[in-house]
Amino acid sequence: MDSCYRIDDAETIFSPALVLYKELIESNLRRMIEVAGTAAKLRPHVKTHKMREIVAMELAMGISKHKCATIAEAELLASTGARDVLIAYPMVGPNQQRLVRLAQKYPACHFIVIADDPEPARALSGVVAAAGVEVSVMLDVDVGQHRTGLPLDDRALNLYRLIAELPGLRPGGLHVYDGHNNQERAAEREAAVRELLEAVFSFRQQLERAGLEVPRIVCGGTPTFPIFAKVPGVECAPGTCVLHDQGYGTRYPELGFQRAAMLLTRVVSRPSDNRMCLDLGYKAVASDPKGDRLALLDLPDARFVLQNEEHLVVETPRAADYRPGDALLACPTHICPTCALHKEAYVIEHGRVAGRWAVAARDRQLSV
C-alpha cells in the first residue's frame, strides 16, 4: 500500500468509515487549477463531497464559482462564503419557494438555476417576482445524454427568449453537461466535445444576434474537464476529481488526480482459510456502477463473492493472514454517492486522524 495512505492511529476509527486525506485533497485542488489554467475558469461541483471544509479550501485557493444539484448543497455553499452558485437542477414544485427563501437568507450570493421547459419557468417567475427577488436562469442544453435539457432548436430559442422576458428572471447562459461522454480514449472524448461545441457556439451566436445576453457557458464534468479547459470562453464544472475514486482512477489515469478518499473496514469473520467477511456492506459504499463497488488496497486480486447491507465477503489466498479486527482500506468505485452514505468523514493529516468533517449536505434540507 502506498505510504500516503498510512494511518498510524487507525485503532481510533470506528468502521466502516469514510476517510479523507487532506494533503491529497489539496493536491487535487491544485491540479484542478493547473488543468484549468486559472481558478476563474472553474465552477466545481459540490455534490461529490458535500462538505463545508472542502468548499472553504476551494475558496482559499481563489475558486469563486460553484455548482451543485440540491437546495441543501446551495445553502451549504452560500453559508460557507460562496457568492456565485449554480443549482444545476430544474426548479419545480416547492423547491421554487425554497429557492426564494434561500435567496432572501443569503442576499450576498448570486444564485443561478437551469430550465428546459416554459411552464416551470413561468411558475418560477411568478414566485420570485412576488417575493421581490431576481434569479438568473440558464438554458439546460441536451447535447446527447437525453436526461434533461433541450436540443438546440426553435424550442430552445423560444425558451431562452421567454426567460429574458419573464419578471424576476434574467437569462444566465447555457448549461452544457455531457455525462454521456465517458469514452476511455481521450481522443474520442475530445472529438465528441469538439463536435458538440460547434453547435453550442453557433446557438450562442444566434441568441446574441437576437439581442439576448449569454453571460456564461458551463460545460462538462470530470472526464471531459481537460478538454473544455482548453476552450476559451467556457466554465468547467468537474466534481469527482476533488476526491477522485477507483472508477475514474482506472479509466482516466491521464487526468493526473489522486484518490483522496478511502473506506476503512475491518475483518469481522474468517469462515475459511481463503474467505473473510468485512464490515463493508452496501450501506457504506455506493452500489453503482455495476460490477465491483470497491478495490481493496492491500488485496487487489481479492474476489468479491457476496455483499449485503452490512457484510462484504471476499475470497483471497491471503485470508489466513488476517484476523477478526484487522483493518483494511478500500477505494470506492464511485465516491459521490458513497460520501452521501456517511454522516461524517475522518480526516487524515500527516498520517494521523486530525478531526472529523460532517457530510453536511447529505441531508435534503438544512434550514430553508
N, C-alpha and C positions, 0 to 999 in steps of 0.2 A: 504494500500500500504506500502511496506517495506520502512523504513526511509532512506535507502541508495539511494533511487530514488527521494528524495526530490529535488526540485529546488526552492530556495527562491526568485529568480528574474525571474520567468517564463514569466512575462509580457514583458521582453526584447527580447523574442524569436519569430521570425516570424514562422507561421505554414502553412503547415505541415513542420516539421523539423526533421532531424536526430540528435539525442542527444547521446553523449558518456559520460560515467562515468569513468574518468581517474583512480581513485583508483581501480575500478573493473577490468579494463584492466590490470593494474599492478598485481592484484591478479591472474588473469587468466594466465599471463605470468609466474608468479612464480609457479603456479600449473602445467603448461606445463613442466617446467624444472623438477619439482618434479616427475611427472609421468615418464618422460624420464630417470631420474636418473642423467643426465648431459646435459648441453646445447650443448655439442659436438654431441649428438645423434640427434639433432633437425634440420629440414630443413622446417620451417613453410611456408605455402602458403600465399602470399600477396594478393591473389585475394579476400579474404574476406573483407578487409578494404581499400586497395589501397592508403594508407596514409603514407607520409614520417615520420610523428611524431611517429607512432607506430613502424615503422621499426627502428627508432632511439632508441626507448625504448628497442627493442629486442637486438640491437647491444650493448647497455649499459649493458644488462644482460648477455652478453657473447655468444649470439646466432650469429654465424658467417656464417652459411649456410642458403640459402633461396631458395624458389621455387615460380614460377609464371607461367602464361599462355600466356602472351602477351609481345610483344616487349616494349610497353609503361610501363608495370609493371617492366620489367627487367631494363629499364632505370631509373625508379624511385628508384629501389633498389640500382643500381650502383651509382647514383648521391647522395644517402644518405650515402654511405660509405660501402655498402656490397661488399665483394670481392669474393664471391662464389655463383653464381646464376644459378639455373637450370630453363630453359624455357621448361616446360613440355608440349610442343605442337609441332607437326610436322612443320618444316620449309619448306614451299613451296612458289612458285611464288616470288613476290617482297620482301617478308619477308626475303629471303636469303640475298639479298643485304642490307636490313636494319640491319640484324644481323652483317654483316661485318662493317657497319658504327658504330654500337653500340660498337663492339669490338675495333675499332680504336679510338673511342672517350673516352672509359674507359679501357685503357690498363692494369690498375692495377686489373681489375676484371676478374675472370675466368668464362667464360660463357659456359654452358653445354646445349645441346638441345637433343631431342629424335628423333628416326626414326623407322619406321616399314615397309619401302619399299625401294628397292635398287635404283630406278630411282631418287627420290628426294635426296637420299644420294649422288649419283654420281653428280647431279647438284650442290649440296651444296659444294662438294669437288672442283668442277671447280671454283666456285665463291670465296671461301675462299683462295684457292691456288693462284689464280690470284692476290688477294689482299695482299698476304704475311702474312695472319693471320692463326691461328690454333684454332679450337674449339673441345671440347670433345662431343661425340655423344653417348647417352645411347640407348640401345635397349629397345623399348617400348614393354612390355610383356602383352599379353592378358591373364588374369587369370580368366576370366568368365564374365566380363561386356560386352564384344563384342562391344566396342565403337571405340577404336583404339588398335593398338598393334598386335603382332604375337603370336600364340601359341608356346609353347616350342618344336619345331620340327626342321627338317632339314632346313627349310626356315629361322628360327631364327638364327641357327648356321651359315648358309651361309651369312646372312646379317651382323652378328657381325664380321665375318672374313673379309667381304668386307670393313666395316668401318675401320678396322685395317690396311687395305692395301691402302686405298684411300689417296692421298695427301691432307694435310691440316686438316685431321680428325684424331682423336685418340679415341680408344674405352673408353667409360666413365662408363660402367657398365650396370646395369639392372634397368629399371623403372617399378615398380610393383604397379599399382593403382587398388584397389579392391572396386570401388564405389558401386558395387552390394551387398557387404557385409554390409547391414544395418539392420540385424536382431535385434529385440528389446532385445532378451535374450542374455546376454553376453556370456553364454556358447556356444550358437550356433555360434556366431561370432568367438569365439576362435577356435572352431573345424574347421570352414571354413578356417581360417587363417593358422592353423597348416597344413591342407591338401595342400593348395597352396604352402606354403613354402617348403614342401618336394620336390615338383617338381622344384621350383626355385633353391634351393641349389644343387640339382642333376645336373641341367643345368649349374650352375656356375662351378661345378667340371669338367663337360665336356669341357667347354671353357678353363679352366685352363690347363687341360690335353693336349689341342691342342696348348698350348703355348700362349694363349690370356689373356691379363690382364683384371681383373674385379675389378676396383678400388672402386666401391661403389654399393650398392643396396638401392634404395629409395622406401619406402613402405607406402601405405595406406593414409588415411585421418583421420578425427576426430573420427568416430565411432570405427575404429579398432586400433586407436593410442595406447591405453593402452596395447593391445596385442602385437603389434610389438615392443613396448618399452621394453618388457621382452626378446626380441630375440637378442642375441649378433650379432654384425657384420652388422646391417642394420641401415639406417637412417629413421627417422619418419617425415612425412610431414603433420601434422594437419594444418587446416586453420581456420575453423569456430569457434573453441573453443577460439580463441583470443577475439572475441566479444560475442560468443555464441548467441543462439536465442531460440525462443519458440519451434521450431521443435525438435531440439536436446535436449533442456532442459527437455521436457516432455518425450521423448523417451529413453534418456540415462542419467537418473539422477545420476547414479553411476560414471559418469565421473568427477564430482566434480567441474565443471566450473560454473561461474555466468553470468547471462545475463547482459552484459555491454553496450548494445546499445538499445535505445528506439526511438520511434517516438512521438513527441509532436504534438497533434492535438487539434482542438477547435470545439466546437459546433457552427455551422453556422445557424441551424434552428431547431425548435422543433415543427413539424407539428401536434403532438398529445401528449397526456399525457403519452403514452408508446413508442413513437417513436421520435428519434432525428437524425439529419444529421450532420456528421463530415466532415472536410476538408481533408479527408484522402482517396483519390481515388487511383486507381491502377497505377497512375503515381508517387506515393510516396511510395508504398510498393510493393514488388515483388508479382507477380501473380502465383508463383509456391511455393510449390507443390499444388496439387488440395486440395480443402477444405478450411477451414478458413485460411486467409492470415495473421492474427494477433490475439493477445489477448489483451483486454483492462484491464490494471492492476486493476482499481477500479471497473470494471464491468465484472468479469469473466464469468458471466452467460448471458451476452448480446447475442442476436441472430442477426446475420448479414443477412439482408434481401435484400440489394441492394448495389452494388458498381459500380460506373462509373469512368471516368477519374479523376474527382476532388471531388467526393462525396462518402461518405460511410453512408448508412442508417442502423441504428441498432434499435432493439426493446428491451426495458427493463422496468420492473416495476418502476425503479428509474428515468426514463426520466424526470419526473416532478421536480426532484431535481436539474436539470441543466438548465442554461440559455444560450442563444447565447453569445459566447465569452468565456465561461468557458473552461479551458484547461484540457485535459486528456493525459495519457501516454499509448502507445500501444507498445507491443513487437512483432516485425515481426516474422513470422514463419520461413522465410529464409532470413538471414541477408545479405548474399553475394550479390545477385542481388539487394537487397534493397539499400545497400550502393551506388551502381553504379547509382541509380536514383537521387542522391543528389550531388550537386556541392561541398558542404561543410557540416561539422558537427559542432554543438555547443558542446563544451567540458565543462563538469561539474566537478568541483573540490570543495570539502568541501561544497557541496550544492548550489554553485553559478556558473554562467557562467564565465569561466576562459579564454575563447578565442574561435576561430574557426579554424578547420583544414580542409584543402582542400582535397577532394577525388580526388587527382591529376591524378591517373592512370585510372579514369573512361573514359578518352579520349583515343582513339585508337592510337594517336600519340602525343608524347611530342616534341622531336626535331629531332629524326632520322626516 
